């Protein structure tokens, strides 16, 4: 006799057909429905569960597609899966899934998110259309291995004007993401530097993906200490640890947002110049969005001994989804790259490269940067004004650049983890920074409107500040 013990919850977001499918599948795995056993008819299930026949049919169709049941003409549906041969039955979810009620997220103060409301979509579409008028069938071929020649020319021109980078288009290599550039550099260093043991250095709070990639290639990584009180790190630290490659963000040191001084930059270049196998990888993170004075020239602009490899990306300048990054190789290293890495071909769609080149060439990129710099400056100034009345309880850092403000909660006995939990319970996600047991949080405002920022901080300040009872 067929059992009808299924129950569906119409208040859940999970579709009804999916709930029914999961329950029947669980019955098959647990052998409550055995091999060759007939399933209830679609009409009978509809009447029992008070649902449409389409819902039952969708569930049965999915089970049939995955090989759990089979249809026999004029006889119905039968189990065709032998549960006794299933070695993963212990992993099958319970018969009736339970969904934990999670707090609805209202505001995510992610320091890596950009403003998605002010992106010039119409101009971006126009740049795509003009690709075919300018290039036509030429776009169907692979093009240059180092990246589209037109885009590399536009990038070289942009870098010279905005970052003071000395290069020509031939020195630029385009890849999908900074990690794509770094993978090629690791392989290049393995062949170019005549040394079996190479040591890389990163800042304590450097780009996590870079560290994971270096670990994946079994490279030794040394973390450079960072402090907001001192002028960054002691150059002697690099010498003591016999560093070969230093991966740095001199224009915006995370998390405190300092800029490496000209004195430290010269010392860093002197360190690199003292040995043939030393190089600096300059990740120009958040360099364009400065709100006090002009953008700081790149470290590469001071390099006359060909020791700095410049890394740039359009993730923050335009959008993370674009996945277009680039590196500028010193000319002596470019020759080695063309010798050892000639089999690499740019991993970015040529169509997207040409669209970006058109976007820059039409002046839309420069207009977008100027517009976004003003928008981000207003948000940063607003956030600082909202925090100003609490200067005895909150200290902040990095207000002159970037998409986030680092704040430190003072005189608060509650742990940072507990403060994050309380904020999440109110629908606000904040991002802690683990540093010397201090309660530091990176408050990103990139994708929040000014009103949303006010609303988020009104709730957050009540949660973060110590109450009289505590």
RAMO-V139696 format. One record per pair of residues at least 6 apart in sequence whose ideal C-beta (glycine too) atoms are under 7 Angstrom apart, sorted by sequence separation. I is the first residue (numbers start at 1). GAP is how many residues later the second one is. If there is no record, write none. Layout:
# RAMO-V139696
i=(I & I)
gap=(GAP & GAP)
This chain:
# RAMO-V139696
i=(10 & 27 & 46 & 63 & 64 & 71 & 72 & 83 & 146 & 159 & 175 & 215 & 226 & 272 & 290 & 359 & 399 & 46 & 64 & 214 & 226 & 252 & 253 & 271 & 272 & 288 & 315 & 387 & 398 & 423 & 433 & 8 & 69 & 70 & 131 & 159 & 173 & 202 & 225 & 238 & 251 & 272 & 287 & 300 & 314 & 329 & 398 & 432 & 433 & 445 & 448 & 60 & 69 & 175 & 189 & 202 & 224 & 287 & 299 & 387 & 396 & 397 & 432 & 433 & 9 & 46 & 69 & 70 & 211 & 250 & 300 & 314 & 396 & 420 & 431 & 8 & 42 & 45 & 68 & 69 & 156 & 396 & 430 & 431 & 8 & 156 & 268 & 298 & 313 & 384 & 420 & 67 & 68 & 156 & 224 & 312 & 394 & 395 & 430 & 6 & 42 & 67 & 200 & 284 & 311 & 312 & 394 & 42 & 250 & 384 & 394 & 395 & 153 & 156 & 282 & 311 & 394 & 416 & 6 & 60 & 152 & 155 & 282 & 310 & 393 & 42 & 282 & 309 & 310 & 393 & 200 & 202 & 204 & 222 & 280 & 309 & 380 & 149 & 152 & 200 & 204 & 309 & 387 & 419 & 198 & 199 & 200 & 201 & 202 & 203 & 204 & 205 & 222 & 232 & 309 & 152 & 202 & 204 & 308 & 383 & 151 & 199 & 201 & 203 & 307 & 416 & 306 & 324 & 147 & 306 & 323 & 380 & 146 & 147 & 232 & 282 & 284 & 306 & 146 & 147 & 226 & 280 & 282 & 284 & 306 & 376 & 406 & 412 & 146 & 182 & 228 & 232 & 279 & 280 & 281 & 282 & 283 & 284 & 300 & 324 & 428 & 278 & 282 & 288 & 324 & 39 & 179 & 183 & 228 & 231 & 279 & 281 & 286 & 322 & 408 & 409 & 182 & 186 & 408 & 428 & 232 & 235 & 239 & 248 & 250 & 273 & 324 & 408 & 428 & 186 & 231 & 235 & 238 & 244 & 251 & 252 & 269 & 426 & 179 & 244 & 245 & 246 & 247 & 248 & 249 & 252 & 265 & 269 & 273 & 406 & 407 & 16 & 20 & 24 & 41 & 248 & 252 & 272 & 2 & 4 & 20 & 235 & 245 & 247 & 249 & 251 & 406 & 407 & 39 & 201 & 210 & 259 & 265 & 423 & 426 & 2 & 17 & 21 & 25 & 38 & 39 & 269 & 404 & 405 & 16 & 20 & 24 & 39 & 404 & 28 & 38 & 404 & 423 & 8 & 17 & 21 & 37 & 206 & 403 & 404 & 422 & 17 & 21 & 36 & 37 & 199 & 201 & 314 & 403 & 6 & 8 & 25 & 36 & 199 & 403 & 4 & 35 & 199 & 419 & 34 & 199 & 200 & 201 & 202 & 203 & 251 & 419 & 33 & 198 & 201 & 203 & 35 & 198 & 200 & 251 & 205 & 250 & 203 & 205 & 28 & 193 & 203 & 31 & 317 & 28 & 413 & 29 & 412 & 28 & 409 & 411 & 189 & 414 & 29 & 413 & 30 & 29 & 383 & 383 & 29 & 26 & 379 & 26 & 382 & 386 & 26 & 383 & 22 & 379 & 382 & 386 & 390 & 23 & 378 & 393 & 23 & 379 & 22 & 390 & 207 & 288 & 195 & 193 & 289 & 291 & 12 & 289 & 7 & 291 & 185 & 178 & 292 & 291 & 290 & 291 & 290 & 289 & 289 & 289 & 286 & 286 & 163 & 163 & 185 & 162 & 181 & 162 & 164 & 165 & 178 & 163 & 164 & 163 & 165 & 166 & 178 & 165 & 164 & 257 & 256 & 257 & 256 & 181 & 192 & 257 & 165 & 180 & 257 & 177 & 181 & 176 & 178 & 177 & 188 & 192 & 188 & 191 & 252 & 257 & 174 & 175 & 252 & 256 & 255 & 174 & 188 & 173 & 188 & 172 & 173 & 187 & 172 & 173 & 171 & 184 & 171 & 171 & 184 & 167 & 165 & 171 & 180 & 228 & 155 & 175 & 176 & 174 & 175 & 176 & 175 & 174 & 255 & 174 & 255 & 255 & 145 & 147 & 119 & 145 & 146 & 145 & 147 & 114 & 148 & 151 & 158 & 142 & 151 & 154 & 150 & 114 & 148 & 151 & 114 & 147 & 148 & 151 & 154 & 143 & 150 & 154 & 142 & 148 & 139 & 139 & 139 & 135 & 131 & 131 & 131 & 128 & 131 & 127 & 130 & 127 & 127 & 124 & 127 & 123 & 127 & 123 & 120 & 120 & 118 & 118 & 115 & 118 & 115 & 111 & 111 & 107 & 109 & 111 & 103 & 106 & 107 & 108 & 109 & 110 & 103 & 105 & 106 & 109 & 104 & 103 & 105 & 111 & 113 & 115 & 116 & 112 & 114 & 115 & 111 & 113 & 114 & 109 & 110 & 113 & 109 & 109 & 107 & 107 & 109 & 107)
gap=(6 & 6 & 6 & 6 & 6 & 6 & 6 & 6 & 6 & 6 & 6 & 6 & 6 & 6 & 6 & 6 & 6 & 7 & 7 & 7 & 7 & 7 & 7 & 7 & 7 & 7 & 7 & 7 & 7 & 7 & 7 & 8 & 8 & 8 & 8 & 8 & 8 & 8 & 8 & 8 & 8 & 8 & 8 & 8 & 8 & 8 & 8 & 8 & 8 & 8 & 8 & 9 & 9 & 9 & 9 & 9 & 9 & 9 & 9 & 9 & 9 & 9 & 9 & 9 & 10 & 10 & 10 & 10 & 10 & 10 & 10 & 10 & 10 & 10 & 10 & 11 & 11 & 11 & 11 & 11 & 11 & 11 & 11 & 11 & 12 & 12 & 12 & 12 & 12 & 12 & 12 & 13 & 13 & 13 & 13 & 13 & 13 & 13 & 13 & 14 & 14 & 14 & 14 & 14 & 14 & 14 & 14 & 15 & 15 & 15 & 15 & 15 & 16 & 16 & 16 & 16 & 16 & 16 & 17 & 17 & 17 & 17 & 17 & 17 & 17 & 18 & 18 & 18 & 18 & 18 & 19 & 19 & 19 & 19 & 19 & 19 & 19 & 20 & 20 & 20 & 20 & 20 & 20 & 20 & 21 & 21 & 21 & 21 & 21 & 21 & 21 & 21 & 21 & 21 & 21 & 22 & 22 & 22 & 22 & 22 & 23 & 23 & 23 & 23 & 23 & 23 & 24 & 24 & 25 & 25 & 25 & 25 & 26 & 26 & 26 & 26 & 26 & 26 & 27 & 27 & 27 & 27 & 27 & 27 & 27 & 27 & 27 & 27 & 28 & 28 & 28 & 28 & 28 & 28 & 28 & 28 & 28 & 28 & 28 & 28 & 28 & 29 & 29 & 29 & 29 & 30 & 30 & 30 & 30 & 30 & 30 & 30 & 30 & 30 & 30 & 30 & 31 & 31 & 31 & 31 & 32 & 32 & 32 & 32 & 32 & 32 & 32 & 32 & 32 & 33 & 33 & 33 & 33 & 33 & 33 & 33 & 33 & 33 & 34 & 34 & 34 & 34 & 34 & 34 & 34 & 34 & 34 & 34 & 34 & 34 & 34 & 35 & 35 & 35 & 35 & 35 & 35 & 35 & 36 & 36 & 36 & 36 & 36 & 36 & 36 & 36 & 36 & 36 & 37 & 37 & 37 & 37 & 37 & 37 & 37 & 38 & 38 & 38 & 38 & 38 & 38 & 38 & 38 & 38 & 39 & 39 & 39 & 39 & 39 & 40 & 40 & 40 & 40 & 41 & 41 & 41 & 41 & 41 & 41 & 41 & 41 & 42 & 42 & 42 & 42 & 42 & 42 & 42 & 42 & 43 & 43 & 43 & 43 & 43 & 43 & 44 & 44 & 44 & 44 & 45 & 45 & 45 & 45 & 45 & 45 & 45 & 45 & 46 & 46 & 46 & 46 & 47 & 47 & 47 & 47 & 49 & 49 & 50 & 50 & 51 & 51 & 51 & 52 & 52 & 53 & 53 & 54 & 54 & 55 & 55 & 55 & 56 & 56 & 57 & 57 & 59 & 60 & 60 & 62 & 63 & 66 & 66 & 67 & 68 & 68 & 69 & 70 & 71 & 71 & 71 & 71 & 71 & 72 & 72 & 72 & 73 & 74 & 75 & 75 & 76 & 81 & 82 & 84 & 84 & 86 & 87 & 87 & 89 & 89 & 96 & 105 & 108 & 109 & 110 & 110 & 111 & 112 & 113 & 114 & 115 & 116 & 121 & 124 & 124 & 126 & 130 & 133 & 133 & 133 & 133 & 134 & 134 & 135 & 135 & 135 & 135 & 136 & 137 & 140 & 141 & 141 & 142 & 144 & 144 & 144 & 145 & 145 & 145 & 146 & 146 & 147 & 147 & 148 & 148 & 148 & 149 & 149 & 149 & 149 & 150 & 150 & 150 & 150 & 151 & 152 & 152 & 153 & 153 & 154 & 154 & 154 & 156 & 156 & 157 & 157 & 158 & 160 & 160 & 161 & 163 & 163 & 167 & 169 & 171 & 171 & 171 & 172 & 172 & 172 & 173 & 174 & 178 & 179 & 185 & 187 & 199 & 199 & 200 & 200 & 200 & 201 & 201 & 202 & 202 & 202 & 202 & 203 & 203 & 203 & 204 & 205 & 205 & 205 & 206 & 206 & 206 & 206 & 206 & 207 & 207 & 207 & 208 & 209 & 211 & 212 & 215 & 219 & 220 & 223 & 224 & 227 & 227 & 228 & 228 & 231 & 232 & 235 & 235 & 236 & 237 & 241 & 244 & 248 & 253 & 254 & 257 & 257 & 260 & 292 & 293 & 320 & 320 & 320 & 321 & 321 & 321 & 321 & 321 & 321 & 322 & 322 & 322 & 322 & 323 & 324 & 324 & 331 & 331 & 331 & 331 & 332 & 332 & 332 & 333 & 333 & 333 & 334 & 334 & 334 & 335 & 336 & 341 & 345 & 347 & 349)
